Every structure is written in C-alpha cells, then in structure tokens.
C-alpha cells in the first residue's frame, strides 16, 4: 500500500497519524497484504464452505411451550394493557 492510500484510509477511519506512525503502519500493512497474497495461492477447492475450530453441540435445550404460564396473570402485572397486549410508552 502506498503512502497516499494509507493516508486516505487513515483519514476515512478518522485516525490522526504523525509521519513516524505512517511509515511504521505502511510497513505493517505491507506485511499483512503479503500474507493475504500468500493465502490466495492456497487451493481451497476441496474445503467445506464453513469450518469451526471447536465442534460443540448446541448446549441449549429445545424451546418447549410451558402450559404453567398464566397469560392473564402476567398481563395483570403490567402497568398498562390493552386487551391481550402490554402498552409501552413511546421513547422518542
């Protein structure tokens, strides 16, 4: 990445860089871009579209309807309600 591209990118990101930071960042970004170029050389045609470093099953239980909930009792606790709905004050 040339210095003008780097300065324009920093400006878009609202970063104020001094000249020393620009030079150091140019080197670091250059190394990153070289690494990306190396990754583009890899053959990934046989890889599955997504992969995860950790393979965990979903630790959450399935949602099950609970017949113990009394809707009328819950609605009676609301400060305001209209039929089967809570009335929520406007915020804006």
Number of C-alpha atoms within 10 A of each C-alpha: 13 10 12 10 11 16 17 12 12 14 12 9 9 9 11 11 13 8 10 9 11 17 13 11 16 18 14 13 14 14 13 12 13 12 11 11 11 10 11 10 8 8 8 10 7 6 8 7 7 5 8 6 5 6 7 7 6 7 6 6 6 7 6 6 7 7 7 6 9 9 10 10 9 10 16 12 10 12 9 12 13 8 8 10 10 15 12 10 7 5 4 3
